[in-house]
Amino acid sequence: MLRAGRSGPFLATALLAAGSARRMRGGDKLLEPVAPGLPVLRHLAQAAIAAGLGPVAVTLRTPDPARAAALSGLDVTCLPVPDAAEGMAASIRHAAGWAGRAGAAGLILCPADMPALQVADFQTLALHFHPDGPPLRAASDQGVPGHPVLFPRRFLADLQALRGDTGARDLLARARPVLVPRPGRRALTDLDTPEAWAAWRAAGKDGL
């Protein structure tokens, strides 16, 4: 599916940001800065927008004024997830419904706590995309599966049927995605605890 003025498929990107961040012990991992004044949530949203693949959405708990404020002024759709307490599947369902309504040829799903991801990581998945092909999954340079993941449109119904807190794990096991290696561990670096954030910063912020 193409849109006028585009040189490639019209792809939707959803950042999954409706989690509770319980392991941060009172902090919010999505508001952790990756540079002065730049929360990781805003960094990823900016990267997804700059990739130029199509519309970008962010799933959010209701209400979540702090995370919404981190996205202020950006061209993103905030998707409220009133059933966020169920787990990751709730965010994915809302994202898949939004992508279907947008007429996207595929949906890129990405957790919003991955500070090392860059514009090129989203663009590289799109370069390998075919509407009739398998899902694509970013991986480390050693071939370890990570994120983002790009699902062709025909998988949107399966994504909308997910339940629970295991995300799309079982669907990916059945669909056998093609791995797309990215430099280093960028596709694997998700930070869930204060200690993980401190260690990442001490190591030099790989990927930024």
Secondary structure, 3 states (H helix, E strand, C coil): CECCCCCCECEEEEEEECCCCHHHCCCCHHHCEEECCEEHHHHHHHHHHHCCCCCEEEEECCCCHHHHHHCCCCCCEEEECCCHHHCHHHHHHHHHHHHHHHCCCEEEEEECCCCCCCHHHHHHHHHCCCCCCCCEEEECCCCCEEEEEEEEHHHHHHHHCCCCCCCCHHHHHHHCCEEEECCCCCCCCCCCCHHHHHHHHHCCCCCC
